Amino acid sequence: MAQVTVPPVGDLVSGLPLPPTQRVALHDQVVDATSSRSRSNRWLRPTADLAASLLAVVIATRGGATVQREVLAAVALSWPLFLAVNGWFTRRPLGEPAGSHAGRVLRSGAGLGVACWLASAVVGEAAAPQALVPVVAALTLAVLVSGLVRLPGSTTRVVLAGHPDDVRAAVAELAHSPRFVVSAACLSAAPDEPLAELPVRVGVSYAADVTVQTGSDALLVLPGPGITHATMRRLQWHAHGAAVPFYIGTGLLDVAPTRVSVVQGAGLDVMQIRPAASHGPRRLAKEVVERLLAAVALLVLAPVLALVWLLVRRETPGPGLFRQQRVGRDGAEFTMLKFRTMSCTATEERAGLSDLNQVDGGVLFKLRSDPRVTRLGTILRRYSIDELPQLWNVVTGEMSLVGPRPALPSEVELYDLDPRRRLAVKPGLTGLWQVSGRSDLSWAESVRLDVKYVDNWSLALDLSILLRTVRAVLDHRGAY
């Protein structure tokens, strides 16, 4: 029987001319060292989790939990097994759905707790639940916290396989995250122009071998021209045989994993994308809770709001509150409130400043050093205090605590199809764009974040944005 041989790595990645430095970087010796480093990094997470668990047990026992040593040892040894059963130690180089981290740990803790309760029926008081509850709780909390810590060497190296145009787009997308590095690419056709300095191989059949021999963590295949269903299936076999994590690009943009499921129909594997909830109990809960929170916040902050209003009135002539027409859900206009941070002639002065606009796209108007902003207004904007009167807009139902930014009618007139998606929900006091850079973002970036929020809305996402808002306000990055 003929033996199939795999070309050495030097041949696999030399489909196109590479700079001498890249050829040297891919020699066998360097590749082996990279692979060893990658393998050693895979043990960092389990080691950190088990070390945190051991520390938690020590703290729990020192804190008053009295458990026999034999029982304590049995619980400590069982804990990694429950984590393993729930997939905690399974590598997920390209990430995981939101909530999976906490869900797997909580399921492990619940399983261990049930096991301890059943064991108490066998060994009696030696494994009394009241004594083991603090130990199980400490173990669960320790791994939850440990999982939030990003360890050194956690950068994910990815090999891309697909059409040159698809690979180029994926490289640009992955460049936004410091967690990912594209180490090489296998192309289904010769590119019209080089892919920067990325090592490439024309031909996708050796993609799994390139992933192994470059010490990369995952193979990402981008379906497109030159990649048939049979090719995809064979790549999957080869990757799994080489113990390479295998991923397929969907071509979807900003779709939360919780909205996606793979189903079979007429012999085809298809992907179903579910819409975010636009009505129903969860939306009602958001409406009720946000209005109540806004009302309580107005009552608590009333003295502060009155003081700020008085300071604004005293600094420059004019009203303390600024009223402006904005566009809300489904295009309905409403009067938005905020503390005045500019001179009363700001609207008339804007025409002379239009050439200085620092936001691309021609829709928004922003200046880092806007001469119309008062001295007090600069402080109010830096800490987003000027937005607090919009709590009244939340109480009246015109706005939400969390949502896209409320747009001006003149801005909406310039919207094309994608930005109009922002009008499908109520505008918010805070949102994804506020916690991601605010005015430092380009128009395209802010639209993408707002559309991502609309398409993937959930109560958990709202809570996450509210928590991140506190940090964004304290950092005051992009606030001007």
C-alpha positions in Angstrom: 0.0 0.0 0.0 1.4 3.4 -0.9 2.2 5.7 2.0 1.0 9.2 1.9 3.6 11.7 3.0 3.0 15.3 4.1 5.5 17.9 2.8 7.6 19.6 5.4 6.5 22.9 6.8 8.9 24.8 4.7 7.0 23.6 1.6 3.6 24.0 3.0 3.8 27.7 3.6 5.9 28.7 0.6 3.1 28.8 -2.0 3.9 32.5 -2.4 7.3 34.3 -2.0 7.9 35.3 1.6 10.4 37.7 3.1 13.5 35.9 4.4 12.6 36.6 8.0 9.3 34.8 7.6 11.0 31.8 6.0 13.4 31.6 9.0 10.6 32.0 11.5 8.8 28.9 10.1 11.8 26.6 10.2 11.2 23.3 12.0 13.2 24.2 15.0 11.3 27.4 15.7 8.0 25.7 15.0 8.7 23.0 17.5 9.6 25.6 20.1 6.3 27.5 19.4 4.3 24.3 19.7 6.0 23.5 23.0 5.2 26.9 24.3 1.6 26.6 23.1 1.2 23.2 24.8 2.7 24.6 28.1 0.3 27.5 28.0 -2.7 25.1 27.9 -1.9 24.0 31.4 -1.9 27.5 32.8 -5.7 27.6 33.2 -6.2 24.3 34.9 -3.2 25.0 37.2 -4.5 28.4 38.1 -8.0 27.0 38.7 -6.8 24.2 41.0 -4.5 26.5 42.9 -7.4 28.9 43.5 -9.5 25.9 44.6 -6.9 24.8 47.1 -6.6 28.4 48.5 -10.4 28.5 48.8 -10.5 25.2 50.8 -7.8 26.6 53.1 -9.7 29.8 53.7 -13.0 28.0 54.2 -11.5 25.6 56.8 -9.7 28.4 58.6 -12.9 30.4 58.5 -14.8 28.0 60.7 -15.8 25.0 58.5 -14.9 21.9 60.5 -14.6 18.9 58.1 -12.7 15.7 58.7 -9.5 15.5 56.6 -10.6 12.4 54.8 -13.9 14.0 53.7 -12.2 17.2 52.8 -9.7 15.3 50.7 -12.5 13.5 48.9 -14.3 16.7 48.2 -11.1 18.4 46.9 -10.3 15.4 44.6 -13.9 15.3 43.3 -14.0 19.0 42.4 -11.7 18.7 39.2 -13.8 15.7 38.1 -17.1 17.7 38.2 -15.4 20.6 36.4 -14.1 18.2 33.7 -17.6 16.6 33.3 -19.1 20.0 32.6 -16.4 20.8 30.0 -14.5 23.3 32.1 -11.1 22.1 30.9 -12.1 21.8 27.2 -10.1 24.2 25.0 -12.1 26.9 23.3 -9.5 29.0 21.5 -11.9 31.3 19.7 -14.1 32.0 22.6 -17.5 30.8 24.0 -21.0 32.0 24.3 -21.8 34.6 26.9 -22.6 33.0 30.2 -20.9 29.6 29.4 -18.1 30.4 31.8 -20.3 30.9 34.8 -22.8 28.3 33.7 -20.3 25.5 33.6 -18.8 26.4 37.0 -22.2 26.8 38.7 -23.3 23.4 37.3 -20.2 21.8 38.7 -20.8 23.4 42.1 -24.4 22.3 42.1 -23.3 18.7 41.2 -20.7 18.6 43.9 -23.2 19.9 46.4 -25.8 17.2 45.5 -23.0 14.6 45.8 -22.1 15.8 49.2 -25.7 15.7 50.3 -26.0 12.1 49.1 -22.8 11.2 50.8 -24.0 12.5 54.1 -26.6 9.6 54.1 -23.8 7.1 53.9 -21.1 8.5 56.2 -23.3 10.5 58.5 -22.1 13.5 60.4 -18.6 13.2 59.0 -20.1 14.8 55.8 -22.7 17.0 57.3 -24.1 19.4 54.7 -23.9 22.4 57.0 -20.1 21.8 57.3 -19.5 21.2 53.5 -21.7 24.0 52.2 -19.0 26.7 52.9 -16.3 24.4 51.2 -18.4 23.9 48.1 -19.3 27.6 47.9 -15.7 28.6 48.3 -14.6 26.2 45.5 -17.2 27.5 43.2 -16.5 31.1 43.8 -12.7 30.5 43.5 -13.0 29.1 40.0 -15.5 31.7 38.9 -13.1 34.5 39.9 -10.1 32.6 38.4 -11.9 32.2 35.1 -12.2 36.0 34.8 -8.4 36.5 35.0 -6.6 36.6 31.7 -3.4 34.7 32.1 0.0 35.5 30.4 0.5 33.8 27.1 -3.3 33.6 26.4 -3.0 35.1 22.9 -4.7 32.7 20.4 -2.8 31.9 17.2 -5.2 31.1 14.3 -4.6 29.7 10.8 -7.1 30.9 8.2 -8.3 28.8 5.2 -10.4 30.2 2.4 -10.6 32.5 -0.6 -8.1 35.4 -0.5 -10.8 38.1 -0.2 -12.5 36.2 2.7 -9.1 35.7 4.4 -8.2 39.4 4.0 -11.5 40.5 5.6 -11.1 38.0 8.5 -7.5 39.3 9.1 -8.9 42.9 9.3 -11.6 41.8 11.7 -9.3 39.8 14.0 -6.9 42.7 14.1 -9.3 44.6 16.3 -8.7 42.1 19.2 -5.3 41.8 20.9 -6.3 38.2 21.9 -5.9 36.9 18.3 -3.0 36.6 16.0 -3.2 35.1 12.5 -0.1 33.0 12.1 -0.6 31.7 8.5 -3.2 31.3 5.8 -4.1 28.5 3.3 -5.8 30.0 0.2 -8.1 28.4 -2.3 -6.6 30.6 -5.0 -3.6 32.8 -5.6 -4.3 36.3 -4.3 -4.2 39.3 -6.6 -2.0 41.1 -4.1 0.0 40.0 -1.1 -1.8 39.6 2.3 0.5 42.1 4.1 3.3 40.0 5.5 1.2 36.9 6.3 2.7 33.6 5.4 0.4 31.9 2.9 0.0 28.5 1.1 -2.1 28.3 -2.1 -4.2 25.2 -1.4 -6.4 24.5 1.6 -5.9 20.7 1.9 -2.9 21.1 4.2 -4.5 23.6 6.5 -4.6 21.3 9.5 -0.9 20.4 9.0 0.0 24.1 8.8 -1.9 24.7 12.1 0.0 21.9 13.8 3.4 22.8 12.4 3.1 26.5 13.1 2.1 25.8 16.7 -1.2 27.5 16.2 -4.2 27.0 18.5 -7.1 26.7 16.0 -8.0 26.4 12.3 -10.7 28.7 11.0 -12.2 27.8 7.6 -14.1 30.4 5.7 -16.6 28.9 3.2 -16.4 30.4 -0.2 -15.2 29.8 -3.8 -12.9 26.8 -4.1 -14.2 25.1 -0.9 -16.9 22.5 -1.5 -18.9 20.5 1.0 -16.6 17.5 0.5 -13.5 19.7 1.0 -15.0 21.0 4.3 -15.7 17.5 5.5 -12.2 16.3 4.7 -10.7 19.3 6.4 -12.8 18.5 9.5 -11.6 14.9 9.5 -7.9 15.9 9.1 -8.2 18.6 11.8 -9.8 16.2 14.3 -7.2 13.6 13.6 -4.5 16.1 14.3 -6.3 17.3 17.5 -6.7 20.7 16.0 -9.7 22.8 17.1 -11.8 23.3 14.0 -14.0 26.3 13.3 -16.1 27.4 10.4 -16.9 31.0 9.6 -20.6 31.7 9.2 -20.3 35.0 7.3 -22.7 36.5 9.9 -21.9 39.8 11.5 -22.4 40.5 15.2 -24.8 37.7 15.9 -24.9 36.5 19.6 -24.3 32.7 19.9 -27.5 32.4 22.0 -29.5 33.3 18.9 -28.0 30.6 16.7 -28.7 26.9 16.4 -27.8 24.2 13.8 -30.8 22.2 12.5 -31.2 19.6 9.8 -33.7 20.0 7.0 -34.1 17.9 3.8 -30.7 16.4 4.4 -29.0 19.8 4.8 -27.3 21.1 7.9 -28.6 24.7 8.2 -28.2 27.5 10.7 -31.2 29.1 12.3 -30.9 32.7 13.5 -33.6 33.7 16.0 -34.6 37.3 16.4 -34.1 39.2 19.6 -37.2 39.7 21.8 -39.0 42.8 20.7 -42.2 42.2 22.8 -43.2 39.9 25.7 -42.4 39.5 29.4 -38.7 40.4 29.1 -39.4 43.7 27.3 -42.1 44.5 29.8 -39.7 43.7 32.7 -37.1 46.1 31.1 -39.7 48.8 30.8 -41.0 48.6 34.3 -37.6 48.2 36.0 -36.0 51.0 34.1 -38.8 53.4 34.8 -38.7 52.6 38.5 -34.9 52.9 38.7 -35.0 56.2 36.9 -37.7 57.5 39.2 -35.7 56.5 42.3 -32.6 58.0 40.8 -34.3 61.3 40.2 -35.5 61.4 43.9 -32.1 60.6 45.3 -30.2 62.9 43.0 -32.7 65.8 43.2 -30.4 68.0 45.4 -27.5 67.4 43.1 -29.5 68.1 40.0 -30.8 71.4 41.5 -27.3 72.5 42.4 -26.0 71.8 38.9 -29.0 73.6 37.4 -28.2 76.6 39.6 -24.5 76.6 38.7 -25.3 76.5 35.0 -27.6 79.4 35.3 -25.0 81.5 37.2 -22.1 80.8 34.9 -23.6 82.1 31.6 -26.9 83.7 30.7 -29.6 81.3 29.6 -31.7 78.4 30.9 -30.2 75.6 33.0 -31.8 72.9 31.0 -31.3 72.4 27.3 -34.3 71.0 25.3 -33.8 69.5 21.9 -35.9 67.4 19.5 -34.6 63.9 19.1 -35.9 60.8 17.3 -37.1 57.9 19.3 -38.4 54.4 18.6 -40.0 53.9 15.2 -39.1 57.5 14.2 -41.3 59.3 16.8 -39.8 62.6 17.9 -39.6 63.7 21.5 -38.0 66.5 23.6 -34.8 65.4 25.2 -33.5 67.1 28.3 -29.9 67.7 29.4 -28.0 70.4 31.3 -26.9 73.2 29.1 -23.1 72.9 28.4 -22.8 75.5 25.6 -23.5 79.1 25.1 -27.1 80.0 24.1 -25.9 80.9 20.6 -24.3 77.5 20.0 -26.8 76.5 17.3 -26.1 79.6 15.2 -22.3 79.2 15.7 -22.3 75.6 14.4 -22.5 76.6 10.7 -19.1 78.3 11.0 -17.5 75.2 12.6 -18.8 72.6 10.2 -15.5 72.3 8.3 -13.8 71.3 11.6 -15.9 68.2 12.2 -13.8 65.4 13.6 -16.2 62.5 13.0 -16.1 60.9 9.6 -19.2 59.8 7.8 -20.8 63.3 7.6 -23.7 62.4 10.0 -22.5 63.3 13.5 -20.8 66.6 14.4 -18.2 66.5 17.2 -15.1 68.6 18.1 -12.6 67.7 20.8 -12.2 71.3 21.7 -15.5 72.9 20.9 -15.3 76.7 21.5 -19.0 76.8 22.2 -18.6 74.6 25.4 -18.5 76.5 28.7 -16.0 75.9 31.4 -18.6 74.2 33.6 -19.9 72.4 30.6 -16.5 70.7 30.0 -16.7 69.2 33.5 -20.3 68.1 33.1 -19.5 66.4 29.8 -16.4 64.7 31.1 -18.4 62.9 33.8 -21.6 62.7 31.8 -23.5 64.7 34.4 -25.1 66.7 31.6 -27.1 63.6 30.6 -28.7 63.1 34.0 -31.9 65.1 33.3 -32.7 62.4 30.7 -33.8 60.2 33.6 -37.1 62.1 33.3 -37.3 61.0 29.6 -36.9 57.4 30.9 -39.7 57.9 33.5 -42.0 59.2 30.8 -41.2 56.2 28.5 -39.6 58.3 25.8 -36.1 56.8 26.5 -34.6 53.7 28.1 -31.7 53.4 30.5 -29.9 51.3 27.9 -30.2 51.7 24.2 -28.7 53.5 21.1 -27.9 57.2 21.4 -30.9 59.5 20.6 -30.4 61.0 17.2 -31.2 64.4 15.8 -33.9 64.6 13.1 -31.2 66.1 10.7 -29.0 63.0 11.4 -31.8 60.6 10.7 -32.4 62.2 7.3 -28.9 61.1 6.3 -29.3 57.5 7.5 -29.1 54.7 5.0 -30.5 51.2 5.8 -28.2 50.0 8.6 -28.4 53.1 10.8 -32.2 53.1 10.6 -32.1 49.7 12.4 -31.2 51.8 15.6 -34.7 53.2 15.5 -36.2 49.8 16.2 -35.8 50.3 20.0 -36.0 53.3 22.3 -32.9 55.4 22.6 -30.9 55.0 25.8 -29.2 57.0 28.5 -26.2 54.7 28.0 -25.4 52.0 25.4 -22.7 49.9 23.8 -21.2 52.9 22.1 -20.9 54.9 25.3 -19.1 52.1 27.1 -16.8 51.4 24.1 -15.3 54.8 23.5 -18.1 57.2 22.9 -17.0 60.1 20.7 -13.6 58.5 20.0 -15.4 56.0 17.8 -16.0 56.5 14.1 -19.5 56.8 12.7 -19.3 53.3 11.2 -18.1 51.9 14.5 -20.9 53.5 16.6 -23.5 52.3 14.1 -22.2 48.8 14.2 -22.3 48.8 18.0 -25.8 50.1 18.2 -27.1 47.7 15.5 -25.4 44.9 17.4 -27.2 45.9 20.6 -30.6 46.0 18.8 -30.1 42.6 17.1 -28.8 40.8 20.2 -30.7 42.5 23.0 -31.2 40.7 26.3 -31.6 41.6 30.0 -28.1 40.2 30.7 -26.7 42.5 28.0 -28.4 45.5 29.6 -27.0 44.6 33.0 -23.5 44.2 31.5 -23.7 47.7 29.9 -25.0 49.3 33.1 -22.0 47.9 35.0 -19.6 48.9 32.3 -21.1 52.4 32.3 -19.7 53.1 35.7 -16.1 52.5 34.5 -16.7 54.4 31.3 -17.9 57.5 33.3 -14.9 57.3 35.6 -12.5 56.9 32.7 -14.3 59.7 30.8 -12.6 58.4 27.6 -14.2 59.8 24.5 -16.3 62.3 26.5 -16.2 65.8 24.9 
